[in-house]
Amino acid sequence: MAADICPTITVNNPKDYQSAIGMISRFALRIHIDLANGTMTPSHLVDVDKVWWPGGVRADLHVMYKQPFVYSETYLALAPQLVIVQAEAEGDFDKFSTLLHGHGVEVGVALLADTPTSLIESSLEFIDHVMIFSGNLGYYGGQADLSLLPKVKRLKSLKPRLEIGWDGGINDTNIRQLADGGVDVLNVGSYIGRAHNPDEAYATLESKLSS
């Protein structure tokens, strides 16, 4: 299966969100929307009730809330394809997973660089997607720490059909190595979002995967 390039939206107000959506939806069929309320991050990003996306675009929500499950009904009302919560968050994950799966929404978990896979291994039956996080929560930028790739191998050995995402530092010099290392979803922030020509940046990444 070919890896997906998934541009990331990390903004803190509705005006910038609208601009980012308008720009990214010109070329991307799958987008990654960051949500943060200041409980796990220094930043406060666009509020979940201000989130939207155009028809025909697949949306994944990355919820960086300490207590993300309080907003379960709000996520469901948006009808995303996937909701990713932090493994370090608080609450009843199994109940959350059951609720979302009952409404046809996939469930993901993000692991910070220092968080071992062992924290979630007992719950993998409830998880559709695991995202390896190598950036700075709530911000564009960061480095792609390729020493985290063994986490991908470990998770795939436990659940071969598990979708693996990566967030943090993806660019034209490392995207192929990440894909070859087993990453299925490449969440790209600043390389596209801060590019002079985002369309061209996206096309460059596509060419690196196909070469």
N, C-alpha and C positions, 0 to 999 in steps of 0.2 A: 504494500500500500504506500502510495506517495505521501510525503509529509505535507501538511497544510501550513501555509504562511498566513498568520493571523495578526493583522495590525492591532495594536493596543491603543485604547483611548484612556489617557490619564490626565484629566482636567478637573478644575475646581469650581466651574460655574457653568450655567446653562448656555451662555453665549458661546464660550469656547467649545462646549460639547457639540452644539449645533454645527459649528464650523468644522470640527474634526469629523463628525459623521458625514457631512457633505463632501469632504475631501476623500475620506477613505472609501465610501460607498461607490466611488467612481470606478474602482478597480478590484475591491476585495469582496469575496462572497462569504467570508467568515471574519467576524471581528471579536475582539476581547475588550470588555468594558471593566475598568477598575473602579471599585467603590470603596471608600474609606471614610470613617466618621471620627477619626482621631483617637480611637480606643486602642488600636494596634499600630498606628502610624503617627508621625508628627503632623502629617498633612490631613486636611479634610477635603475630599473630592466631591464631585457633583452628587447631589442627593439622589437616592434610588427612585424617588417619585418624580424626578425630572429626566429619567432615562427613557429613551425610545430609539428605534432604528427603523429604517425603511423595509418594506416588504421585499422578500427575495434574498435577504441577508441573514445568515445564521449568526446569532449573538450568544456569546459565552459571558457570564457575569463572574468576576473575581471579587468576592466579598471579603474585605479586610476589616471585619468587625470582630471585636472580642466576643460578642454574643450575637452571632449572625442569625440564629434560628428564630429569633423574635420577629424577624421580617419575612418569614416563610411565605405568608399569603401575598405579600407585595411582590416577591419574585414570581410566584405562580401567575399573578395577574399580568405580568409582563410577557409571559410565555417564552422564555429563552429556551435554547436547546440544552444548555448546561449551566449549572451553578457550581462554582468552585469556592469552597471555604478553606480557611487556614486550619491545618492540623493542630495548631497551637490555640485555637479558639475554645470557648467554653460552651457546654450544652450537650443535649442528647442527640448525637450524630445519627445513630441508628433510626431513631424516630423521624428525624429530618429526612433521611434518605428514603424511608418508606413512604412518607408523604409525597415527596417530589416524584418518585418513581410511579406512584399511583396516578399522577397527572401527566405522565409521559415525559418528564423532565429528567435529564441525566444529572448525575451527582459527581462532583470532583472534589479533590482535596489537594491543597498546596502545601509543600514542605519547604520551610526555610532551610538555608544551607546547613545549619547545625542540627537540624531535626532528623533523626534516623528513621529509616523506613519501618523499623520495628514498632514505631508508635502507631502505625495504621495497619500493619499486616493482618491483625486479627479481624479487621473490618473490611478487607478487600472484597468480600462477596457483595458488599453494599455499595462499592465504589466503581464508577465507570471510567474515571479519568484521574490521574495523579499528575500534578504540575510540580516540576522541580524549579524552585525559585532561587535565582542567582543574582538578584538585583537589590534595589533598595525599596522596601515596601512604601507604596504611595508616590513614587517618583519615577520619572524617566531616568535612564542612565544605568550605570552599574557595569560590572564586568561579567563575562560568561566564564564562570569557574568550571572548566572542563573536568576537574578532578571529581565533580559530582556525578559524572556519567555512570559510574558503577551502581548508583541508585537505580538507574534505568534498567540495567541488566538484572539486578536483584528483583525488581518488581515484575519484570517480564518473565522471570523464571518462576515466579509464584502464580502469575495470572497472565498467560501469554497474549490474551486478547485485550488486555488493559490498554487504554489509550494513554500515552504519556505526553505531557506538554512540558515546555521549557519557557521560562520567563527571565530575562536579564542578559543584556549585553550581546544580543544576536546581531551579527552584521555579515557583510559579504565575505569576510575572511574565515568565519567559523560555522556558517550555517550548514555547509555540507558535512562537516565533521559531526555536528549535532545530529543531523538526520541519519548519517551512517551509524551513529551510536545508539540508534533506536528511538529517537524522539519523533513523535508523530505530529505534534502541533507546535509550531515555532511562533511564539508570541513576540512580535517585534514592536518595540516602542520607539526610541529616539531615532533609530536608523531611517525609519519612514517618517515619523511624526515631525522631526526637525530637519528633514531633508529640504533642499532648495526646490527639488522636483520630486514629490512623493511618489507619483506614478512611475517615474523612472527608477527610483530606489526599489520599489516593489518588483518591477520587471527585472532588475539586476539580481535580486535574490532568487527569483524564479529561474533565471538562467543558470545560477550556481547549482541549483538542485537538479536541473535537467542535463547539465554537462557531464 
